[in-house]
Every structure is written in C-alpha cells, then in structure tokens.
Amino acid sequence: MASSLRIASQGEASPAVAPGLRFDPAASLLFVVNASSGAQDIDAKCAVIESALSAGGRQGELLVCRPAELQRVATEAAATAVARGSAVVAVGGDGSLNTVAQAAHAAGCAMGVIPYGTFNYFARTHGIPTDPAAAARLLLQAQPSPVQVAAINERLFLVNASLGVYPELLQDREAYKARFGRSRWVAFVAAVVTLLRAQRRLRLHIEMGATARDVQTLTLFVGNNRLQLEQLGAEPTDTLAGTPGHGSMAALMLRPIGTLAMIRLMLHGAMGRLGEAAGVESFEFHHLVVRPRLAPGHKEVVVAFDGEVARMRSPIDIRVLDKPLYLLQAPGEAATANGPGGLA
C-alpha cells in the first residue's frame, strides 16, 4: 500500500550543492514510511510529517509500506528523487534507514532522516533531532552534505556491522521485544542473556593491507559511528587519519572468556569503559578482509549490519566507501561534522 500527500511549494530552485548531485530545495520530498517501525502508530507518524510540510509550505509524498515492500518502495522513491532533484526521507528505525540509504546511495540522490529507532546513533551523530517533529521541521531547511558510509561485502551500512555473538544478540533482542515490548531495558536484558551464554568461537583469518593473522574471537564488531564507540568507551588508538565515521572505521574483537570475566566485561560496557576490559582488542582500519573458518559444506556466515541480520558468503569484505551518502543536515551542523578530518 502507498499513500501520498501533496501541498503547494514555495521558493526557487538552487544550483547543485555537490558534483553530480542536483538538489532543488522546493522540490517535493519523498517520505518512505515503514509501517512497522517504532512505537508510534502509522497515523501519528504521518500526522507529524503532514504538519511540518503544511507549516513550511512544502510538497511531500508519504509512501507507507510494509516491511516486505520497503526495499522496492525505497528504490523507486530514490529514482523519483533523482529525476526531481529532490530527496528521499527514511522514516523509521535503523533497519529502515539502512534500506533507504542503500537506495539513495546507489541512485545518487540526497537522503533525509526522521528517526523512530531505539538508539538512533546515526541521526544523533549527524545532529538530527531524535524528536520526529523537530527532525521533520529541520528537513525543510536542510542542505545535502557528504557523510561517510561503509560496506560489508556489497551491503552498505551506516552505524555498525559484525560477525559472531553480536548477530545472535540482535536475534535474541527481537524475540524479547516481541514478548516484552520495545525499550532500552528490554534490549539490555536481551544482551545480558545472550552474552552470558556465548560460547561459540569464531576462527578468523584477517587481512588488513599487507598484514594478515589468525584469531579466535566471540565477535568481530566494526563501528562506523563515533558516538556509539564513545558511549561504549571502546574508541581505538588513533592510528589513522580522521576518526571512525570520519575517515576510518574501528574494529573490536572479544577474546573467548569465562562467565565471570564476561560479567566483568559487561560491567565495563555498562559504565562506558569497554576499552579498558581485559580480552577486548580494538584497532582502526580502512579495508578489512575476513575469512571465517567454516564447517565442511558451509559457504555462508551470519552477519549483522545496522540492526539487520543476514547470511553472506565468505570472504567478508569490509571497507570505507569512496562515494559518500548525501545527508540532509542543518547547514551549521554539516560544517561541524565535516570539519578537520571529515569529508568536506
């Protein structure tokens, strides 16, 4: 299903704000609304957008879709945005943002965000309000600015990607949310349960530039978001130009440990001091190739990216992409985010 809203626009078109990107601030915006994301019902989400458009005298189309339709609707909306010199706007949680970002990045159009997730790391890192009404109002004054994105194999991600226990944690979290509701406490309890029973070891051959090594770990976690790493207290030693999300990425590996050591590690994580915990290794990189040792007959490994879980064929190629995503941001915020070491 899809619905649309059109309101008369005001203002004149502006020239392109980046090479190859045409953006008309008066053009009709395309809002891709995941009907299953967030705690608020779909009517409330649409009302927030309609109110902002009406107050700003702008055009907009609300494309409401079920999760199974999200990729198709996002791809079609991105193509329309390119033709109009407009932007496609993701309305939902991290998974919805990822799908819309994939479409916007591939098509070469600008992207906006109205967050309805639990943690909203991507929005918060780039100065987008976590209040949906405030985020919708900001969109009407925003300009596209380049932000760093990454890929695991051919799949784009905005915040993080991982192998090992973390994908299991996400699957457990969804099961707990279905039973107990969506909240940060539910997510935390699910994480505790998953980590305490984590025993499966990953055997990985890791290649980074000219160096290679074999490791055993419970999880390989890759961060493309400075705010998330700061809150975990897991920022790597600054060995590359820029910081995670602004020039590089960070990898965290958790050595197989016993139950008591796992409890101590969780306490460090809860206090934002994960980097101080024994058994946690972190480092910066631009490009990483991971070859998991798989059981005979198996060619795929379970991975997670931006809260979604999928199976991918080995080897797993993780890299910072040369082509940025053009995100609608307040002009002042864009200048701050893309300052020294950024993408500007």
C-alpha positions as a printed NumPy array, in Angstrom:
array([[  0.   ,   0.   ,   0.   ],
       [  1.157,   3.534,  -0.618],
       [ -0.374,   6.925,   0.087],
       [  0.637,  10.422,  -0.933],
       [  0.167,  13.978,   0.27 ],
       [  0.796,  16.994,  -1.926],
       [  0.972,  20.583,  -0.647],
       [  1.806,  23.685,  -2.663],
       [  5.517,  24.564,  -2.619],
       [  7.332,  27.872,  -2.242],
       [ 10.814,  29.042,  -3.164],
       [ 13.15 ,  28.828,  -6.128],
       [ 15.438,  26.031,  -7.235],
       [ 19.079,  26.262,  -6.228],
       [ 22.166,  25.047,  -8.078],
       [ 23.739,  21.683,  -7.32 ],
       [ 25.378,  21.518,  -3.893],
       [ 27.832,  18.762,  -4.821],
       [ 29.375,  17.395,  -8.015],
       [ 26.838,  15.191,  -9.76 ],
       [ 24.095,  15.918,  -7.207],
       [ 21.138,  18.076,  -8.21 ],
       [ 19.073,  19.33 ,  -5.292],
       [ 16.102,  21.67 ,  -5.556],
       [ 15.015,  22.787,  -2.05 ],
       [ 11.491,  23.45 ,  -3.348],
       [ 11.005,  20.016,  -4.915],
       [  8.585,  17.529,  -3.429],
       [ 10.211,  15.283,  -0.797],
       [  9.52 ,  11.534,  -0.801],
       [  8.959,  10.044,   2.652],
       [  9.4  ,   6.272,   2.899],
       [  7.478,   5.213,   5.998],
       [  7.995,   1.726,   7.413],
       [  4.621,   0.815,   8.864],
       [  6.172,  -1.494,  11.469],
       [  8.989,   0.738,  12.812],
       [  8.876,   2.487,  16.162],
       [  6.402,   2.609,  18.998],
       [  4.   ,   5.154,  17.483],
       [  1.241,   4.11 ,  15.112],
       [  1.379,   4.977,  11.442],
       [ -1.287,   7.696,  11.621],
       [  0.744,   9.575,  14.222],
       [  3.878,   9.36 ,  12.085],
       [  2.074,  10.674,   9.03 ],
       [  0.483,  13.484,  11.046],
       [  3.935,  14.669,  12.177],
       [  5.13 ,  14.887,   8.568],
       [  1.931,  16.489,   7.277],
       [  2.078,  19.154,   9.987],
       [  5.686,  20.071,   9.165],
       [  5.   ,  20.228,   5.422],
       [  1.902,  22.364,   5.897],
       [  3.687,  24.798,   8.221],
       [  6.622,  25.07 ,   5.83 ],
       [  4.559,  25.371,   2.657],
       [  6.327,  22.401,   1.089],
       [  5.355,  19.47 ,  -1.073],
       [  5.691,  15.892,   0.111],
       [  4.606,  12.38 ,  -0.737],
       [  4.117,   9.807,   2.023],
       [  4.904,   6.31 ,   0.81 ],
       [  3.649,   3.977,   3.529],
       [  4.759,   0.386,   3.088],
       [  5.029,  -2.93 ,   4.869],
       [  8.499,  -4.283,   5.732],
       [  8.414,  -6.702,   2.789],
       [  7.823,  -3.771,   0.42 ],
       [ 10.423,  -1.453,   1.914],
       [ 13.32 ,  -2.177,  -0.439],
       [ 11.195,  -1.852,  -3.571],
       [  9.497,   1.339,  -2.409],
       [ 12.822,   2.882,  -1.338],
       [ 14.421,   2.053,  -4.712],
       [ 11.508,   3.559,  -6.651],
       [ 11.441,   6.649,  -4.415],
       [ 15.18 ,   7.217,  -4.873],
       [ 14.817,   7.045,  -8.658],
       [ 11.99 ,   9.594,  -8.498],
       [ 14.08 ,  11.835,  -6.24 ],
       [ 16.921,  11.821,  -8.778],
       [ 14.522,  12.816, -11.557],
       [ 13.108,  15.676,  -9.491],
       [ 16.346,  16.854,  -7.927],
       [ 14.721,  16.075,  -4.578],
       [ 15.472,  13.78 ,  -1.625],
       [ 14.154,  10.524,  -0.229],
       [ 13.447,  10.57 ,   3.514],
       [ 13.658,   7.474,   5.74 ],
       [ 11.012,   7.365,   8.479],
       [ 11.744,   4.559,  10.932],
       [ 14.452,   2.756,  12.881],
       [ 17.998,   1.736,  11.978],
       [ 16.909,  -1.045,   9.633],
       [ 14.637,   1.302,   7.676],
       [ 17.378,   3.927,   7.483],
       [ 19.786,   1.314,   6.142],
       [ 17.421,   0.214,   3.367],
       [ 16.66 ,   3.774,   2.276],
       [ 20.347,   4.755,   2.473],
       [ 21.243,   1.805,   0.236],
       [ 18.741,   3.045,  -2.362],
       [ 19.75 ,   6.715,  -2.088],
       [ 23.467,   5.936,  -2.291],
       [ 23.022,   3.697,  -5.345],
       [ 20.76 ,   6.171,  -7.163],
       [ 22.807,   9.246,  -6.261],
       [ 20.119,  11.338,  -4.542],
       [ 20.068,  13.139,  -1.207],
       [ 18.569,  11.445,   1.847],
       [ 16.777,  12.769,   4.916],
       [ 16.019,  11.079,   8.232],
       [ 13.086,  11.141,  10.657],
       [ 14.206,   8.703,  13.377],
       [ 11.905,   6.318,  15.246],
       [ 14.523,   3.858,  16.498],
       [ 15.656,   2.844,  19.976],
       [ 19.156,   4.333,  19.947],
       [ 19.241,   6.497,  16.782],
       [ 23.05 ,   6.634,  16.632],
       [ 23.145,   7.741,  13.001],
       [ 20.736,  10.624,  13.495],
       [ 22.344,  11.801,  16.745],
       [ 25.86 ,  11.684,  15.308],
       [ 24.816,  13.966,  12.454],
       [ 22.866,  16.493,  14.502],
       [ 19.385,  15.276,  13.537],
       [ 16.893,  15.626,  16.419],
       [ 15.569,  12.386,  17.876],
       [ 12.169,  14.052,  18.281],
       [ 10.382,  13.238,  14.993],
       [  8.547,  16.579,  14.803],
       [ 11.802,  18.519,  15.238],
       [ 13.532,  16.278,  12.67 ],
       [ 10.716,  16.901,  10.166],
       [ 10.994,  20.672,  10.637],
       [ 14.772,  20.552,  10.195],
       [ 14.375,  18.769,   6.841],
       [ 12.666,  21.807,   5.341],
       [ 15.757,  23.984,   5.941],
       [ 18.442,  21.342,   5.424],
       [ 21.026,  21.02 ,   2.672],
       [ 22.778,  17.847,   1.456],
       [ 26.193,  17.236,   2.974],
       [ 28.51 ,  14.252,   2.37 ],
       [ 28.806,  11.704,   5.193],
       [ 30.889,   8.544,   5.353],
       [ 29.278,   5.181,   4.731],
       [ 30.786,   1.702,   4.631],
       [ 30.026,  -1.681,   3.105],
       [ 30.153,  -5.292,   4.251],
       [ 30.523,  -7.265,   1.014],
       [ 28.16 ,  -5.284,  -1.211],
       [ 25.783,  -4.18 ,   1.551],
       [ 26.009,  -0.578,   2.729],
       [ 25.898,   0.171,   6.443],
       [ 25.717,   3.396,   8.412],
       [ 26.487,   2.521,  12.037],
       [ 27.984,  -0.946,  12.526],
       [ 28.475,  -4.446,  11.164],
       [ 29.515,  -7.634,  12.92 ],
       [ 30.056, -11.381,  12.957],
       [ 29.755, -13.829,  15.832],
       [ 27.835, -13.258,  19.041],
       [ 26.511,  -9.821,  18.078],
       [ 24.17 , -11.138,  15.334],
       [ 22.903, -13.664,  17.898],
       [ 22.314, -10.796,  20.313],
       [ 20.178,  -8.989,  17.722],
       [ 18.084, -12.071,  17.073],
       [ 17.533, -12.547,  20.821],
       [ 16.694,  -8.848,  21.193],
       [ 13.941,  -9.084,  18.577],
       [ 12.497, -12.122,  20.323],
       [ 12.492, -10.26 ,  23.68 ],
       [ 10.918,  -7.172,  22.098],
       [  8.139,  -9.276,  20.59 ],
       [  7.407, -10.658,  24.053],
       [  8.062,  -7.695,  26.355],
       [  7.844,  -4.606,  24.133],
       [ 10.344,  -2.137,  22.691],
       [ 12.549,  -0.34 ,  25.204],
       [ 16.21 ,   0.14 ,  26.043],
       [ 15.82 ,  -2.04 ,  29.153],
       [ 14.458,  -4.917,  27.09 ],
       [ 17.398,  -4.546,  24.7  ],
       [ 19.817,  -4.518,  27.647],
       [ 18.351,  -7.64 ,  29.277],
       [ 18.447,  -9.484,  25.946],
       [ 22.108,  -8.516,  25.552],
       [ 22.966,  -9.825,  29.021],
       [ 21.253, -13.163,  28.394],
       [ 22.988, -13.593,  25.03 ],
       [ 26.451, -12.701,  26.309],
       [ 26.246, -14.934,  29.374],
       [ 25.553, -17.995,  27.227],
       [ 28.02 , -17.018,  24.489],
       [ 30.433, -19.899,  23.937],
       [ 30.805, -20.279,  20.188],
       [ 34.231, -19.229,  18.949],
       [ 34.895, -17.683,  15.587],
       [ 38.133, -18.699,  13.907],
       [ 39.043, -15.915,  11.522],
       [ 41.834, -15.175,   9.077],
       [ 42.04 , -11.387,   8.92 ],
       [ 43.809,  -9.451,   6.18 ],
       [ 44.461,  -5.73 ,   6.541],
       [ 46.7  ,  -4.225,   3.892],
       [ 49.942,  -6.184,   3.767],
       [ 49.379,  -7.82 ,   7.17 ],
       [ 47.444, -10.982,   7.967],
       [ 46.782, -13.009,  11.102],
       [ 44.597, -15.771,  12.525],
       [ 42.423, -15.039,  15.566],
       [ 39.826, -16.695,  17.775],
       [ 37.052, -14.416,  18.988],
       [ 33.461, -14.425,  20.203],
       [ 32.634, -11.495,  17.95 ],
       [ 34.128,  -9.112,  15.427],
       [ 32.347,  -5.764,  15.718],
       [ 33.003,  -2.957,  13.225],
       [ 31.962,   0.597,  14.073],
       [ 31.388,   3.412,  11.596],
       [ 29.864,   5.686,  14.233],
       [ 31.932,   7.788,  16.595],
       [ 29.092,   8.362,  19.089],
       [ 28.399,   4.654,  19.614],
       [ 32.084,   3.912,  20.192],
       [ 32.395,   6.837,  22.616],
       [ 29.426,   5.612,  24.643],
       [ 30.903,   2.121,  24.817],
       [ 34.258,   3.554,  25.83 ],
       [ 35.768,   1.484,  23.025],
       [ 37.453,   4.041,  20.799],
       [ 40.609,   2.614,  19.233],
       [ 44.046,   4.183,  19.422],
       [ 44.204,   6.986,  16.865],
       [ 46.467,   5.413,  14.249],
       [ 44.82 ,   6.625,  11.023],
       [ 43.775,   9.99 ,   9.639],
       [ 40.337,  11.009,  10.824],
       [ 38.14 ,   9.13 ,  13.301],
       [ 35.604,   6.282,  12.938],
       [ 32.829,   7.647,  10.76 ],
       [ 35.041,  10.489,   9.538],
       [ 37.851,   8.846,   7.619],
       [ 38.247,   5.408,   9.192],
       [ 36.38 ,   2.602,  10.945],
       [ 37.038,   0.789,  14.206],
       [ 37.158,  -2.967,  14.777],
       [ 36.586,  -4.574,  18.179],
       [ 37.327,  -8.224,  18.913],
       [ 36.296, -10.081,  22.058],
       [ 38.551, -12.93 ,  23.11 ],
       [ 36.75 , -16.112,  24.32 ],
       [ 36.41 , -15.774,  28.112],
       [ 34.655, -17.438,  31.032],
       [ 31.396, -16.435,  32.721],
       [ 32.96 , -14.32 ,  35.496],
       [ 35.157, -12.499,  33.013],
       [ 32.087, -11.92 ,  30.829],
       [ 30.231, -10.354,  33.766],
       [ 33.184,  -8.038,  34.428],
       [ 33.249,  -7.131,  30.739],
       [ 29.529,  -6.272,  30.773],
       [ 30.066,  -4.027,  33.803],
       [ 32.817,  -2.203,  31.925],
       [ 30.468,  -1.82 ,  28.957],
       [ 27.623,  -0.547,  31.137],
       [ 29.947,   2.112,  32.564],
       [ 31.182,   3.143,  29.115],
       [ 34.65 ,   1.672,  29.711],
       [ 34.625,  -1.339,  27.416],
       [ 38.043,  -0.429,  26.032],
       [ 39.561,  -0.972,  29.488],
       [ 38.247,  -4.529,  29.828],
       [ 40.634,  -7.451,  29.551],
       [ 40.154,  -9.507,  26.412],
       [ 38.918,  -6.618,  24.219],
       [ 41.106,  -5.554,  21.309],
       [ 40.368,  -2.537,  19.117],
       [ 42.051,  -1.033,  16.08 ],
       [ 41.375,   1.359,  13.183],
       [ 41.224,   0.427,   9.515],
       [ 40.015,   1.448,   6.064],
       [ 39.688,  -2.   ,   4.473],
       [ 39.467,  -5.433,   6.093],
       [ 39.046,  -8.885,   4.551],
       [ 37.791, -11.607,   6.896],
       [ 37.886, -15.31 ,   6.027],
       [ 35.969, -17.322,   8.647],
       [ 36.849, -20.981,   9.098],
       [ 33.528, -22.635,   8.318],
       [ 32.276, -26.155,   8.867],
       [ 32.602, -28.502,   5.859],
       [ 29.929, -27.784,   3.275],
       [ 29.176, -24.315,   4.638],
       [ 29.91 , -21.264,   2.486],
       [ 27.979, -18.571,   4.358],
       [ 28.316, -16.823,   7.71 ],
       [ 25.695, -14.906,   9.719],
       [ 26.401, -11.171,   9.82 ],
       [ 24.616,  -8.148,  11.234],
       [ 24.545,  -4.589,   9.92 ],
       [ 22.574,  -1.65 ,  11.343],
       [ 20.349,  -3.974,  13.349],
       [ 19.56 ,  -6.341,  10.469],
       [ 20.753,  -9.961,  10.248],
       [ 21.653, -11.794,   7.028],
       [ 23.821, -14.579,   5.628],
       [ 26.795, -13.699,   3.422],
       [ 29.305, -15.757,   1.508],
       [ 32.911, -15.83 ,   2.644],
       [ 35.2  , -13.94 ,   2.35 ],
       [ 33.699, -10.938,   4.139],
       [ 34.991,  -7.68 ,   2.699],
       [ 34.528,  -4.602,   4.937],
       [ 35.588,  -1.179,   3.691],
       [ 35.026,   2.569,   3.87 ],
       [ 33.317,   3.555,   0.623],
       [ 34.858,   6.266,  -1.545],
       [ 31.422,   7.551,  -2.547],
       [ 29.671,   9.368,   0.323],
       [ 25.977,   9.482,   1.176],
       [ 24.488,  12.974,   0.836],
       [ 22.523,  13.557,   4.031],
       [ 20.115,  16.432,   4.64 ],
       [ 21.553,  18.38 ,   7.576],
       [ 21.25 ,  21.842,   9.052],
       [ 23.979,  23.943,   7.362],
       [ 25.816,  24.665,  10.626],
       [ 25.755,  21.005,  11.668],
       [ 27.085,  19.915,   8.283],
       [ 30.04 ,  22.28 ,   8.601],
       [ 30.839,  20.954,  12.087],
       [ 30.545,  17.297,  11.129],
       [ 32.699,  17.696,   8.053],
       [ 35.422,  19.79 ,   9.588],
       [ 39.046,  18.665,  10.043],
       [ 39.386,  15.001,   9.145],
       [ 35.888,  14.927,   7.656],
       [ 34.606,  14.658,   4.121],
       [ 34.257,  18.301,   3.136]])
